[in-house]
Amino acid sequence: MTTHHNSAPAHTRSLPVRQLVLTLLGWSIALIIFFPILWMVLTGFKTETAAIADPSFIFSPTLESYQAVQARSGYARFALNSVAVAFGSTLLALLIAIPSAYAMAFLPTKRTKGTLLWMLSTKMLPPVGVLVPIYLIFRDVGLLDTRTGLIIIYTLMNLPIVVWMLYTFFKDMPKDILEAGRMDGASTLQEVFFLLLPLTLPGIASTGLLSVILSWNEAFWSLNLTSSKAAPLTAYIASFSSPEGLFWAKLSAASTMAIAPILILGWMTQKQMVRGLTFGAVK
């Protein structure tokens, strides 16, 4: 009588363990990243006394801080400024970056790579290093405390990243499709609008979403180039820091109200962003 031992290979047996470890690791990293946001949201539902003296998850929630925040200043005005500046700068950046990335991807020269590296290197410059000249220029041309001024500075801030991302997406585009369009008599504009843009739309969408997020969260320039009229939500949050000290509950409530729109946008468009960021990764 022969006994057969059906044993799975060692790598097959270890696969569930590996998946379990990776799953636990992924959840742990996600919780670590999400914890500050959760703590901020919870603190917004505390009183000022509880926010300082009772740092725990068990408390009696109250809307006192949110009511105080809304009574103190107009949230809607700051939110409207953030929407106008974030989407306006993103649109302007895309209008400049699309032809730039097209030229670098399909009409490269020996200086193309050097230009791309130089553009990216500008992100390494601390913003405070150019604050004084930009402030003086904006003052002289009347762009201080204006949406137009913030749109310009946010566009310049995000343009290197936008060009780099679009260049990568365009570079992965099969050139045979564009050559076929040229053989059929398509002009450069027709080639861009009817061939390139539709085929790289996921990448363009994810680039635009990233630009919106970066503009929405930018605080340095908004605090230094605006005062009241064009101040976005980042300046709205900073207004809850006073000489008397930090009001933690009100500051948390204001921060929650400021990040809520961009968090909702991120959750609604996460599939499109992941699809765009992985665009061209699998051939």
N, C-alpha and C positions, 0 to 999 in steps of 0.2 A: 504494500500500500504506500503510495507516494503522497507526501504532503506538499502542497504548493503554497508558498508564502508570497502573497501579493502585497508587496511593499512599495509605496510611492517613492520616487527619487527624492534625494535629500533637498534639492533646490525647490521641489514642489511643496514639501512639508514646511519649509521655512518661509514660503511666500506669504501665507496669512499673517505670520508673526511680523514680517517686514511691513506689510500693509498696515497692521495695527499700530506699529511703532510710528510709521510716517503719519498716520491719521492723528494719533495723539500729539505728535510734535506739531503738526499743522494747526490743530485746535489750540494748543498751548500758545503758539506764536500769535494766533489771531486774538486770543483773549488778552494777551499782554498788550497788543497794539490797541485793542478796543477799550481796555480798562480806563484810561484817562478820560475818554469821551463819556463812558458810563458814569464815572465819578463826577464829572462836570454837570451832567444832566441831573443826577440825584442832588447835588449841592444846590442847584437852582430851585429845588423844591423845599429847601430848608430856610429857617430864619437865620439872620446874621449871627445870632448867638449860637445856634446849633451848628452852623457851618464851621465855626472856629472851635467851639468847646466839645462838640460831639461828632468826631469823625468816624461814623459807623453807618451801616446799611439800615439800621432800625431807627426810624424817626417818624414823626407825624408830618406828612407832607402838607405844604401850604403854597398857595399861589401869590403870597405876599411879595416875593421878589419880582415876579413877572409883572404884577400890577404896578409896582414901583418903577420898574424899567419903562413900561409903556407910558406912565404918567410923566416921567421926567423929560423924555424927548420923543420925537417922531420917528419910530422905527421904519415906517413905510418910506420916508424920504431917503434914509440911508440905504435901504434895500433897493430902491429904484436906482440910486446912483451906482450901486454894486452891479446890478443887472446891466445897466447901460454901458458901464465901463468894461466889464468882463466880456460881454458879447461884442461890443464895439471894437475892442482891441483885438479880439480873436478874429473877427471878420477882416479887419485891416491887415493883420499878420498873415492870414491865408491868402489874401489878394496879392501881397508882396511875395510870399514864400513860394506859391505855386509856380509862377514863371521862373523864379530863381532856381528852384529845385529842378524844374524841367530842363533848363539850360545846362545845369551842372551834371545831370544824369545822362542826357542824350547828346549834348554838345560839349563834352569836357575838353579842357585844355590842360597843359602841363601845370598850371597854377590852381586847378580846381581843388585838389586835395589840400593844398596849403591854405586856400581861402576858407574851406570848411573848418580846418583846424583853428584858423585865426578867429572865425566866428564863434566857435565853441569856447575858445580861450577867454573871450570877453565875459563869459559867465563866471570866471574865476576872480574877476575884479570885484572887490568889496564895493557895494553901492555907495557907502559913505565917502569913498575916494573921489567920486564925481558929483557929490551932492551940491557943493558950493557953486561950481560953474553952471550946472543944470538949473539950480534955483535962480541964479542971476539971469540966465537966459529967459526962463519962464516969466520972471518978474518984468523984464524989459519988453517982452512981446505980449504981455497980458494973459498968460496962461495959468497963473497961479489960481488955485481954488476953482478950477473949471474941469468939467468932464472931458473936454477936448484935450487938455493937458495930460490928464491921467491916461486917456486912451493912447496918446502918443508914447508916453513913457512906458506903459505896459506892453505896447506893441514892440518897442525896441528891446524890452526886457525878455520877451518870449520868442522873438524872431529867430535867434540862433537855434533854439531847440526845435521850433516848427520847421525851419528849413532842413535841419538834419534829419528829422523824422520823415518828411516828405521826400527828401532825396533818397533815403533808404527804400521807401515804398516804390518810388519811380524806378529805381535801379533794378528792382526785382521784376519789373514789368517786362514781358517778352518783347524784344524789339521787332520781331517778325510781324506782330500785329500792327505796329506803327508804320513799318515799311509797306505793308499791304495797303494801308490807308493812303500813303503817299502815291503808290502806284495807281490807285483809283482816282487820283487827282485831288485829294484832301489838302487843304491849306494847313498852315501851322495852327491857326485858331480852331479849325474843325478837328484837327488831330487831337488837340488838347481837350476840347469840350465834348466831343462825341466818342472818343476812344479812351484817352488817358484817364479823365476824371471818373467816368462810370466804372471802369475796371479797378480803380484804386480808391473807390468811395469809402470802404471800411477803414482804410488807413487814414484818409483825410478826416473822417468823422472822429476817430480816436485822437488824432492830433488836435482837432478843434476842441474836444472835450478836455484834454489835458491843459490846453491853453486857457480855457475858461476857469478851470480849477486853480491854476497858478495865479491868474489875475484876481480871482475872488479872494484868495488867501493872502495876497500881497499887502503888507502893512507898512513897510519902511517908507515907500514913496507917498502913500496916501497920508501918512501922518506928517510928512515934511512939506508936501506940496498943496495940501488942502487945509481949510479951517472949518468951514461950515456949509457953504453952498454945495460943493461937489464931494463932500466927505462920504466915503463908502462905509460898509459895516465894520471894517477893521478899525476905522477911526471911532465908530460908535462904541465898540468894545473898550477902546482905550480911554474913552471919556469917563468910565467908571473907576478910574484910578485918580484919586484926588490927594491934595496935601494932607487930608485927615487920615489917609491910609487906604487900603484896599477893602472894598466891600465884597467879600468872597461870594456870598449868595447872589447878590445882584450882578456881579461880574460873571458868574456862572450862568445865570439866567440870560444875560445879554449875549454871551458866547453861544449858548444853545440856540437862541433865536437867529444868530448870525450864520451858524454853520448848517442849520436845518435845511435851507433850500439846496445847498450844494451837496449835502449828504443824500437828500432825496433824488436829486439829479444823478448822482453817482450810482445809487442803487437801481434806478430805472434804466440806466444805460450801461450797466456793467458788462452785459453780454456783448454789446457793440464795441466797447472799449477793449475787451479781451480779444475779440475777433480781429479788431484793427491792429492791436499791438503784436499779434501773432501772424499778421498778414504776410504771406510770402515765406513763412518759416518752413512750411512743408511743401515740397515740390512734387 
